Amino acid sequence: MRHFNSRSLFLTAVAFLASAAYAQESGVESALGPLEEVVVTASLKEVRSLDLPSSVTVLDAQTIRNSAVQHFEELAQLTPNLHWAGGSSRARYFQVRGIGERSQYEGAPNPSVGFILDDIDFSALGGVATRFDLGSVEILRGPQGTRYGANALAGLIYARSREPTREREAEAEISLGNDEMRAGGLALSGPLGPSAAGRFSAHQYRSNGFRRNATLDRDDTNGRRELSLRAGLNYQPSPELALRLTLLHIDLDNGYDGWSIDNELTTWSDRPGRDSQTSTGASVRADLELSGGHSLVSITGAANSDIEHSYDADWGEDGYWSEIAGFEMRYDYTSRTLRERSDFSQELRLLSPAESETGYVLGVWYLNLDEDNDRVDTGLYAEPGYAPGPSEDRFDSGYGADSLALFGELSRAFADQWLVTAGLRWEQRDSDYGDSNGERFSPSDDMLGGHLSVSRPFGEDANIYARIARGYKAGGFNLGLGGRGLTSDELLYEPEFLWNYEIGAKGLWLDGRLRGELAVFHSQRIDVQVDTSRQVDPQDPNTFLFYTRNVGRGVNRGIELTLEYRPGEAWRMSAALGLLDTEITRYPGRPELEGREQPHAPGYGYALGAQWRHPQGWFAGGELTGRDGFYFSNSHDRKSRAYTLLNLRAGRAWNGWEAFAWARNLLDEYYAVRGFYFSNVPPDWPEQEFRQQGDPRHFGVTIRRRF
């Protein structure tokens, strides 16, 4: 299903509400207890998911433990209208409702989807989202203009490590699998005195990366070597003050050899690259109760990340190319970018008393971001009668930005039924940029966003809502491209704005055994920032450039539906569906793209899950997920194909032990996570489609022990 109309939206909404009403009235009894209450912590104040007038998915610790082997990218398929793009060893860039960056950017650090881990901003650095000892992941869909401003035009992903406990506990885990995968982790938690509790976890993961390099006769050139260290401290020195300190160190020492000329899993590069990321961060959150029931929240976060992204740009070696060309030749290109990013953020929120007739949040937020990029491209092309010699292109850039925001939210109930909530956020971003090409920019943007929602409860556990929200994304500039084919008018781009209109319903029915959520949305994008590409020289793969420009207007509309059901003591079932219809409605200079779907915006995605557990500890479960095909880029008309993935696991738990076998992509589906269309094959240099494939079948065993 690629397109759908207003009738299908209406019928889906009616069917959901009708089934919910029937379930509410039926009152079927069961010995099984209700589903756990889900609380959203990513909003300005903690609120039940059922009471939040917005589309949200919350993945709890058990879902994360069951459904992911190592990284958050393995959980994305469970969430409606959440997608991610390849082009790196781990997913760094996400798309929500078809909006978001797709690869190593060439423009200013300016993501459309925010990513926060333990109150530390890692937007566009999603590689830090390793699975071990994660407590929850919350995905807020739609513009979060009031909550997070310019870095959350399309949505916000908010992840938290597991909380320290007042009881002593420990957990050890080891995993072994194909692709020479081996992993081990340890988590310790417990009291640290009468008013403090701490938690520490460490996890190491290794695998070969599912590629075989025929040139070097190796199977680890795309390997993953990932270390995760987390430490948390909860301290309450008085009844009025609670402090939470978090320390993180994530080291992804990964290879990068994911591309081949024939789009297979055998590569021919003679100089494989690296896709490493070392991130160290800290955050401090303070919750202070003031007089009169007011409260003050202070959130401080800081992080530093060192990243290397390097690759063999021609994806081959001289003998391979000579065999293709039919004569002796030299064709050897590499690219290496060293990137250092540091940021510091401070947020203050003043919250009204919980029992106040009019609830409010007032706040101020500041972010300082600095980033340096050093790139070196090397190249050599020689054939009989043509030998110009080696080339080297060096480029350095420095970027800094200061963002200041003032925000507020008011909520008030009317007629004891309707709750009206309004939020507003003003943000100013001042940037400075300079590079070794002599380019200098100092843009400044003033942006305004917010939301207005109306919701009405039906009983204690059902709610309907309508919401209008305005999101924004700051303007920027394309790094270092003034000397590589872009005109002066193409170097800078303006802010983008988005209006989102959404209606939805949420509820718990059947004595709390059935939970459901439906959202129908229509978004209008204004001055759309489009990532596009251009190859300046067909004989030089390093001249394949990415840049951002404003193209006019776009529309994104769709449906999100999630259901969770406990039919009996042993079973837990879930379903998620996302439908998406996108288009660029106005594209000056490219009229052939007007009306076409936006890239990395699959028309549908679904996930069906089931968990079974026997009283004697035996258990089994799995997920069947699928994605529609999608365009790879705005620059060409190449698409991926639709695919379906099956994940299964089965095992037993006893006396603190848990052992199970698991398989991901059990049917060994071949599917693409990124695609390009350009020239890279001598001697005729035809434009071709190149795809990075997702991981094939992956299976193994995991053993856990709780103390």
SVG drawing of the C-alpha trace seen along z (x, -y; Angstrom):
<svg xmlns="http://www.w3.org/2000/svg" viewBox="-21 -36 73 62">
<polyline fill="none" stroke="black" stroke-width="0.4" points="0.0,0.0 1.7,-3.1 -1.1,-5.7 -4.2,-6.0 -6.9,-8.6 -9.1,-10.4 -11.7,-7.6 -9.1,-5.0 -8.0,-7.3 -11.6,-7.8 -12.5,-4.1 -9.4,-3.1 -10.3,-5.6 -13.9,-4.5 -12.9,-0.8 -10.5,-1.5 -12.9,-3.6 -15.7,-1.1 -13.6,1.9 -12.4,-0.2 -15.9,-1.0 -17.0,2.6 -14.0,3.7 -14.8,1.1 -18.4,2.2 -17.8,6.0 -15.9,6.1 -14.6,9.7 -12.9,11.0 -9.6,12.7 -7.2,14.0 -4.4,12.2 -3.5,8.8 -3.6,5.6 -0.8,4.4 1.8,2.3 1.2,-1.5 3.4,-3.3 4.9,-6.7 6.4,-9.1 9.4,-11.0 10.6,-12.7 7.8,-15.4 8.2,-18.5 6.6,-16.7 6.1,-13.0 2.7,-11.9 0.9,-8.6 1.2,-7.6 -2.6,-7.4 -2.9,-11.0 -0.3,-12.5 -2.1,-14.2 0.5,-13.1 1.6,-9.9 4.3,-8.1 5.8,-4.6 7.5,-3.5 9.8,-0.4 10.4,0.9 13.5,2.8 12.0,6.2 11.1,5.4 14.6,4.1 16.2,7.2 14.0,9.6 14.1,7.9 17.6,6.5 20.9,8.2 23.1,5.2 21.7,1.8 18.6,-0.4 18.6,0.0 17.3,3.5 14.2,2.0 13.2,-0.5 11.1,2.0 8.8,2.3 7.8,-1.4 5.3,-2.8 6.8,-5.3 10.3,-5.2 13.1,-4.4 16.9,-4.6 19.4,-4.9 22.6,-2.9 25.9,-4.4 27.6,-3.8 28.4,-0.8 25.5,-1.6 22.4,-3.7 23.2,-7.3 20.5,-9.0 16.7,-8.4 13.6,-9.4 10.3,-9.9 7.2,-10.1 9.5,-10.3 11.6,-13.3 15.2,-13.1 18.8,-13.0 20.2,-9.9 24.0,-9.9 27.2,-11.6 26.1,-15.2 28.0,-17.9 25.9,-20.7 25.8,-22.2 25.0,-19.9 21.3,-20.4 19.2,-17.1 15.5,-16.8 15.1,-14.0 16.5,-14.6 18.3,-11.8 18.8,-12.1 20.5,-9.5 20.3,-10.0 19.6,-13.8 22.7,-14.1 22.2,-15.4 23.5,-12.9 21.4,-14.0 22.9,-12.7 25.2,-10.5 22.8,-7.6 25.6,-5.1 25.8,-5.5 22.5,-3.6 23.8,-0.2 21.3,2.1 22.8,3.5 21.3,2.0 19.0,-0.3 15.9,-0.9 13.5,-2.5 13.3,-4.2 10.5,-6.7 9.8,-7.8 7.7,-11.0 6.4,-11.4 5.6,-14.8 7.2,-18.2 8.4,-18.7 8.6,-22.5 7.8,-23.2 9.8,-20.4 13.1,-20.5 12.9,-23.0 15.1,-23.0 16.5,-19.5 13.1,-17.8 11.3,-19.0 10.1,-15.4 10.2,-13.9 12.4,-13.0 14.0,-9.7 14.6,-9.7 16.6,-6.8 17.4,-6.1 19.7,-3.7 18.3,-1.5 17.8,-3.2 19.9,-2.4 18.0,-0.2 17.8,-0.3 18.2,3.5 21.5,5.1 21.3,6.9 23.7,8.1 23.2,9.5 25.7,11.2 25.2,12.0 27.1,13.8 26.1,14.3 27.7,16.4 26.5,16.4 27.4,16.8 29.6,14.2 32.0,15.0 29.8,12.9 30.6,12.9 29.5,10.6 29.6,10.3 28.2,7.8 27.9,7.2 25.6,4.9 25.8,4.1 23.3,2.0 22.5,1.3 22.5,-1.2 25.4,-3.5 24.5,-4.7 21.1,-5.7 20.2,-8.2 22.0,-7.1 21.9,-4.2 24.3,-3.5 24.5,-1.4 27.3,-0.4 27.3,1.7 29.9,2.8 29.4,4.6 31.7,5.7 30.4,6.8 32.4,8.3 31.4,9.6 32.9,9.7 30.2,7.6 28.8,10.1 31.2,9.3 34.0,11.3 36.7,9.3 38.0,11.3 41.0,9.1 42.4,9.4 41.0,12.8 39.4,11.6 36.0,11.7 36.4,9.0 37.0,5.8 33.5,4.7 33.8,5.9 32.2,4.4 34.1,3.9 31.8,2.1 32.4,1.2 29.6,-0.3 30.3,-1.7 27.4,-3.3 27.3,-4.5 24.4,-6.1 24.0,-7.6 20.7,-8.6 21.1,-10.8 18.4,-12.3 20.1,-14.5 16.7,-15.8 13.0,-15.1 12.9,-18.2 15.9,-17.5 16.7,-14.5 19.8,-14.3 20.6,-12.0 24.2,-11.7 24.9,-9.7 28.3,-8.9 28.7,-7.3 31.5,-6.0 30.7,-4.3 33.5,-3.2 32.5,-1.8 35.8,-0.7 34.2,0.6 35.4,1.3 33.7,0.1 33.6,2.2 29.9,2.4 29.8,1.6 30.5,3.7 30.2,3.1 27.7,6.0 25.7,5.2 26.6,8.5 28.1,9.3 31.5,10.1 33.7,6.9 36.9,6.2 38.3,3.1 42.1,3.1 42.0,0.3 38.9,0.9 37.9,-2.0 36.7,-2.6 33.5,-3.9 34.5,-4.5 32.9,-6.7 34.1,-7.3 31.6,-9.3 32.0,-10.3 29.2,-12.2 27.8,-13.2 24.5,-14.6 23.2,-15.9 19.4,-16.2 18.2,-18.0 14.5,-17.9 13.8,-20.5 10.5,-20.9 9.7,-24.6 7.2,-26.2 3.6,-26.2 4.0,-22.9 6.0,-24.3 9.1,-22.4 12.2,-23.3 14.0,-20.9 17.6,-21.5 19.1,-19.4 22.8,-19.7 24.4,-17.6 27.8,-17.5 29.5,-15.2 32.5,-14.9 32.7,-12.6 35.6,-11.6 34.5,-10.0 36.4,-8.6 34.5,-7.8 36.8,-6.4 36.3,-4.1 37.8,-2.8 36.0,-5.1 36.5,-2.9 35.4,0.3 38.1,2.4 41.8,3.0 43.9,2.7 43.7,6.4 39.9,6.3 39.6,3.2 42.0,4.4 40.0,7.5 36.8,5.5 38.5,3.0 40.4,5.6 43.7,3.9 46.2,3.0 45.1,-0.1 45.4,-1.9 42.2,-3.0 42.6,-3.8 40.6,-6.4 40.1,-6.8 38.4,-9.2 38.9,-9.9 37.1,-12.3 38.0,-12.9 35.3,-14.7 35.3,-16.0 32.2,-17.3 31.5,-18.7 28.4,-20.1 27.0,-21.5 23.4,-22.0 21.6,-23.5 17.8,-23.5 15.7,-24.9 12.0,-24.2 9.6,-25.7 6.5,-23.5 3.2,-24.4 1.8,-22.4 0.4,-19.1 -3.1,-20.0 -3.1,-23.4 -6.3,-24.2 -4.1,-25.6 -0.9,-23.6 2.1,-25.3 5.7,-24.8 8.1,-27.7 11.7,-27.2 14.9,-28.4 17.4,-26.2 20.9,-26.8 23.1,-24.7 26.6,-25.2 28.0,-23.1 31.4,-23.0 32.6,-20.7 35.8,-20.3 36.0,-18.3 39.3,-17.3 38.9,-15.5 41.6,-14.0 40.7,-12.5 43.3,-10.7 43.1,-9.4 45.0,-7.8 43.7,-6.9 46.0,-5.7 45.5,-3.7 47.7,-3.2 48.4,-6.6 46.9,-8.4 48.8,-8.7 48.2,-12.1 49.7,-10.9 48.2,-10.8 46.0,-13.5 45.3,-14.7 42.6,-17.0 42.7,-18.3 39.9,-20.2 39.5,-21.5 36.4,-23.2 35.3,-24.6 31.8,-25.2 30.3,-26.6 26.7,-27.4 25.0,-28.9 21.2,-28.3 19.0,-30.0 15.3,-29.1 12.5,-30.3 9.5,-28.1 6.3,-27.6 3.2,-25.3 -0.2,-25.9 -3.0,-23.3 -6.4,-23.8 -9.5,-21.5 -12.9,-22.8 -16.3,-21.4 -14.4,-18.6 -14.0,-16.8 -11.9,-18.7 -8.3,-19.5 -6.7,-22.3 -2.9,-22.5 -1.0,-25.2 2.8,-25.5 5.2,-28.0 8.9,-28.1 11.1,-30.9 14.6,-29.9 17.6,-31.9 20.6,-30.2 23.9,-32.0 26.5,-30.2 30.0,-30.7 31.8,-28.7 35.2,-28.9 37.2,-26.5 40.4,-26.0 38.8,-27.2 38.3,-30.6 34.6,-30.4 33.2,-32.3 29.6,-32.4 27.9,-33.7 24.1,-33.1 21.6,-33.8 18.0,-32.4 15.1,-33.4 12.4,-30.6 9.0,-30.2 7.2,-26.9 4.6,-25.4 1.4,-23.4 -2.3,-23.5 -4.1,-20.4 -7.6,-19.4 -8.2,-16.1 -11.2,-14.4 -11.1,-11.3 -13.6,-8.5 -13.4,-6.9 -10.0,-6.5 -8.2,-4.7 -9.3,-6.1 -8.7,-9.4 -9.2,-11.1 -7.3,-14.2 -6.7,-16.7 -3.4,-18.5 -1.9,-21.3 1.8,-21.7 4.4,-23.9 8.0,-22.7 11.1,-24.3 14.6,-23.5 17.4,-26.1 19.1,-27.1 22.7,-26.4 25.4,-26.0 27.1,-23.3 30.6,-22.6 33.5,-23.1 31.7,-22.9 32.4,-26.4 35.4,-25.0 33.7,-21.7 31.0,-22.8 28.4,-24.6 27.5,-28.3 27.5,-30.9 23.7,-30.8 23.8,-27.0 26.1,-27.3 23.5,-28.6 20.0,-27.4 17.1,-28.8 15.1,-27.4 12.3,-24.9 8.9,-25.0 6.3,-22.3 2.6,-22.4 1.2,-19.2 -2.5,-18.4 -3.2,-15.2 -6.2,-13.4 -5.9,-10.3 -7.4,-7.9 -5.8,-5.9 -7.1,-3.5 -7.0,-0.4 -9.8,2.1 -10.8,5.6 -9.9,5.0 -6.5,3.6 -5.5,6.5 -5.8,4.6 -4.0,1.4 -4.3,-0.6 -3.3,-3.8 -4.3,-5.4 -3.0,-8.6 -4.0,-10.2 -1.8,-13.1 -1.3,-15.6 1.9,-17.6 2.7,-20.6 6.4,-21.3 7.4,-24.9 10.8,-25.7 11.7,-22.1 15.4,-21.3 16.2,-18.6 19.4,-16.6 20.6,-16.0 23.7,-14.9 25.9,-15.6 28.9,-14.0 31.3,-16.7 33.8,-14.3 32.5,-10.8 36.1,-9.5 36.5,-10.5 34.1,-9.0 35.3,-11.5 33.6,-14.2 30.2,-12.7 28.9,-15.5 26.0,-15.8 24.4,-19.2 21.2,-20.7 18.9,-23.2 15.4,-24.6 12.9,-23.4 9.5,-24.8 6.7,-22.7 5.9,-19.1 3.2,-17.1 3.5,-14.1 0.3,-12.3 -0.5,-8.9 -1.7,-6.6 0.0,-5.0 -1.7,-2.2 -0.3,-0.1 -2.0,2.7 -0.9,4.8 -3.0,7.7 -2.8,10.3 -5.3,13.0 -4.3,15.3 -1.8,16.1 0.9,17.3 0.5,15.0 1.4,11.5 0.7,10.2 1.4,6.9 0.8,5.3 2.0,2.0 1.1,0.4 2.4,-2.7 1.0,-4.1 2.7,-7.0 2.0,-9.0 4.6,-11.8 5.3,-14.1 7.1,-17.2 4.3,-19.5 6.5,-22.3 10.1,-21.8 11.4,-24.8 13.9,-23.6 12.9,-20.0 9.3,-19.8 9.7,-16.0 10.0,-15.4 6.8,-17.3 4.2,-14.8 6.8,-12.1 7.3,-10.4 10.0,-11.7 13.1,-9.4 13.4,-6.9 9.7,-7.1 8.2,-3.6 4.5,-3.6 3.8,-1.0 5.6,0.7 4.2,3.3 5.2,5.5 3.4,8.5 4.7,9.9 3.9,12.7 5.4,13.9 4.6,17.2 5.8,18.2 5.1,21.5 4.8,21.6 7.8,23.9 9.9,21.2 9.9,22.3 9.3,19.4 9.2,18.5 8.5,15.4 9.2,13.5 8.3,10.7 7.3,10.6 8.1,7.1 7.8,5.6 8.6,2.5 7.4,1.1 9.9,0.1 11.2,-3.5 13.2,-5.9 16.8,-6.2 17.3,-9.8 15.9,-13.0 18.6,-12.9 17.4,-9.9 14.5,-7.5 16.0,-4.3 14.0,-2.4 14.5,0.4 12.1,3.3 9.6,4.3 10.9,6.8 9.8,8.9 11.9,10.0 11.3,12.8 12.9,12.9 12.5,15.8 13.8,16.9 13.1,19.8 14.5,20.9 14.0,21.4 14.4,19.4 15.0,21.1 16.5,20.2 17.9,16.8 19.2,18.3 17.9,17.7 19.2,19.4 17.7,19.1 18.5,19.5 17.6,16.6 17.6,15.8 17.2,12.5 16.2,12.4 15.6,16.1 14.4,16.3 17.7,14.6 15.9,11.8 18.1,9.6 17.2,6.0 18.7,2.6 19.3,-0.1 21.0,-2.7 21.3,-3.3 23.2,-5.6 23.2,-6.1 26.5,-7.4 29.6,-6.5 32.2,-4.3 33.1,-1.6 35.9,-2.3 36.6,-2.6 33.2,-3.7 31.8,-5.2 28.1,-4.4 25.8,-5.6 24.7,-2.6 22.7,-1.8 24.7,-0.7 23.0,0.6 24.3,1.3 22.6,4.5 21.2,5.1 22.5,7.9 21.7,11.4 20.5,14.3 22.0,13.9 21.6,16.6 23.1,17.5 22.5,18.3 22.4,16.0 22.8,17.0 21.9,14.6 22.3,14.9 20.7,12.7 22.1,12.5"/>
</svg>
